Amino acid sequence: MTLKLSRRRPISGVVTIETPEDLLERVAALVNERQVLRAAGAGRAELERNRAEIARAQWDLSRALITRHHR
């Protein structure tokens, strides 16, 4: 089975800047969503999509923190 994951990127050339605080909230929301998915007996594809979103949000958070503190 092959899973196709889409990356959520801005469609236009405009890049939105999220603060580390915004990203922490996004990670928390995604983790909460994962708990709900697991409790509801979600399928493998749904859980993998959520896992990939969590990993991406954590990566974005890391980069935002580096940017903030590397001035």
Phi and psi restraints in degrees (value plus and minus 20) as a CYANA .aco file:
   2 THR   PHI    -130.1   -90.1
   2 THR   PSI     109.0   149.0
   3 LEU   PHI    -118.2   -78.2
   3 LEU   PSI     113.0   153.0
   4 LYS   PHI    -123.7   -83.7
   4 LYS   PSI      99.8   139.8
   5 LEU   PHI    -129.4   -89.4
   5 LEU   PSI     115.0   155.0
   6 SER   PHI    -120.0   -80.0
   6 SER   PSI     125.0   165.0
   7 ARG   PHI    -115.4   -75.4
   7 ARG   PSI     114.3   154.3
   8 ARG   PHI    -109.4   -69.4
   8 ARG   PSI      84.1   124.1
   9 ARG   PHI    -148.8  -108.8
   9 ARG   PSI     131.1   171.1
  10 PRO   PHI     -78.7   -38.7
  10 PRO   PSI     119.5   159.5
  11 ILE   PHI     -94.9   -54.9
  11 ILE   PSI     -61.1   -21.1
  12 SER   PHI    -105.8   -65.8
  12 SER   PSI    -198.9  -158.9
  13 GLY   PHI     -97.9   -57.9
  13 GLY   PSI     -21.1    18.9
  14 VAL   PHI    -101.8   -61.8
  14 VAL   PSI     107.2   147.2
  15 VAL   PHI    -126.4   -86.4
  15 VAL   PSI     108.2   148.2
  16 THR   PHI    -109.3   -69.3
  16 THR   PSI     118.0   158.0
  17 ILE   PHI    -121.3   -81.3
  17 ILE   PSI     102.2   142.2
  18 GLU   PHI    -126.2   -86.2
  18 GLU   PSI     119.1   159.1
  19 THR   PHI     -98.0   -58.0
  19 THR   PSI     140.8   180.8
  20 PRO   PHI     -76.2   -36.2
  20 PRO   PSI     -54.1   -14.1
  21 GLU   PHI     -85.5   -45.5
  21 GLU   PSI     -61.7   -21.7
  22 ASP   PHI     -80.9   -40.9
  22 ASP   PSI     -63.3   -23.3
  23 LEU   PHI     -88.2   -48.2
  23 LEU   PSI     -56.4   -16.4
  24 LEU   PHI     -81.1   -41.1
  24 LEU   PSI     -61.4   -21.4
  25 GLU   PHI     -83.3   -43.3
  25 GLU   PSI     -59.5   -19.5
  26 ARG   PHI     -85.2   -45.2
  26 ARG   PSI     -63.1   -23.1
  27 VAL   PHI     -80.8   -40.8
  27 VAL   PSI     -66.0   -26.0
  28 ALA   PHI     -80.6   -40.6
  28 ALA   PSI     -61.6   -21.6
  29 ALA   PHI     -85.1   -45.1
  29 ALA   PSI     -60.2   -20.2
  30 LEU   PHI     -88.1   -48.1
  30 LEU   PSI     -58.1   -18.1
  31 VAL   PHI     -85.7   -45.7
  31 VAL   PSI     -61.4   -21.4
  32 ASN   PHI     -81.8   -41.8
  32 ASN   PSI     -63.4   -23.4
  33 GLU   PHI     -79.1   -39.1
  33 GLU   PSI     -59.5   -19.5
  34 ARG   PHI     -82.7   -42.7
  34 ARG   PSI     -62.3   -22.3
  35 GLN   PHI     -82.7   -42.7
  35 GLN   PSI     -60.4   -20.4
  36 VAL   PHI     -85.6   -45.6
  36 VAL   PSI     -63.6   -23.6
  37 LEU   PHI     -79.8   -39.8
  37 LEU   PSI     -65.8   -25.8
  38 ARG   PHI     -82.9   -42.9
  38 ARG   PSI     -62.9   -22.9
  39 ALA   PHI     -83.8   -43.8
  39 ALA   PSI     -51.1   -11.1
  40 ALA   PHI    -106.2   -66.2
  40 ALA   PSI     -20.9    19.1
  41 GLY   PHI      54.6    94.6
  41 GLY   PSI      17.1    57.1
  42 ALA   PHI     -79.9   -39.9
  42 ALA   PSI     134.9   174.9
  43 GLY   PHI     -97.2   -57.2
  43 GLY   PSI     150.1   190.1
  44 ARG   PHI     -79.4   -39.4
  44 ARG   PSI     -62.3   -22.3
  45 ALA   PHI     -84.6   -44.6
  45 ALA   PSI     -61.8   -21.8
  46 GLU   PHI     -84.4   -44.4
  46 GLU   PSI     -62.9   -22.9
  47 LEU   PHI     -86.3   -46.3
  47 LEU   PSI     -57.9   -17.9
  48 GLU   PHI     -87.7   -47.7
  48 GLU   PSI     -59.2   -19.2
  49 ARG   PHI     -80.4   -40.4
  49 ARG   PSI     -65.4   -25.4
  50 ASN   PHI     -84.9   -44.9
  50 ASN   PSI     -62.4   -22.4
  51 ARG   PHI     -79.8   -39.8
  51 ARG   PSI     -63.4   -23.4
  52 ALA   PHI     -84.9   -44.9
  52 ALA   PSI     -58.2   -18.2
  53 GLU   PHI     -85.9   -45.9
  53 GLU   PSI     -59.6   -19.6
  54 ILE   PHI     -82.8   -42.8
  54 ILE   PSI     -66.3   -26.3
  55 ALA   PHI     -80.7   -40.7
  55 ALA   PSI     -61.9   -21.9
  56 ARG   PHI     -84.5   -44.5
  56 ARG   PSI     -63.2   -23.2
  57 ALA   PHI     -84.8   -44.8
  57 ALA   PSI     -58.0   -18.0
  58 GLN   PHI     -87.0   -47.0
  58 GLN   PSI     -58.5   -18.5
  59 TRP   PHI     -83.4   -43.4
  59 TRP   PSI     -66.2   -26.2
  60 ASP   PHI     -80.5   -40.5
  60 ASP   PSI     -60.3   -20.3
  61 LEU   PHI     -82.0   -42.0
  61 LEU   PSI     -64.8   -24.8
  62 SER   PHI     -78.6   -38.6
  62 SER   PSI     -66.3   -26.3
  63 ARG   PHI     -85.4   -45.4
  63 ARG   PSI     -58.3   -18.3
  64 ALA   PHI     -85.0   -45.0
  64 ALA   PSI     -59.5   -19.5
  65 LEU   PHI     -88.4   -48.4
  65 LEU   PSI     -60.6   -20.6
  66 ILE   PHI     -81.1   -41.1
  66 ILE   PSI     -65.2   -25.2
  67 THR   PHI     -81.0   -41.0
  67 THR   PSI     -64.3   -24.3
  68 ARG   PHI     -83.2   -43.2
  68 ARG   PSI     -60.4   -20.4
  69 HIS   PHI    -119.0   -79.0
  69 HIS   PSI     -22.3    17.7
  70 HIS   PHI    -129.3   -89.3
  70 HIS   PSI      44.7    84.7
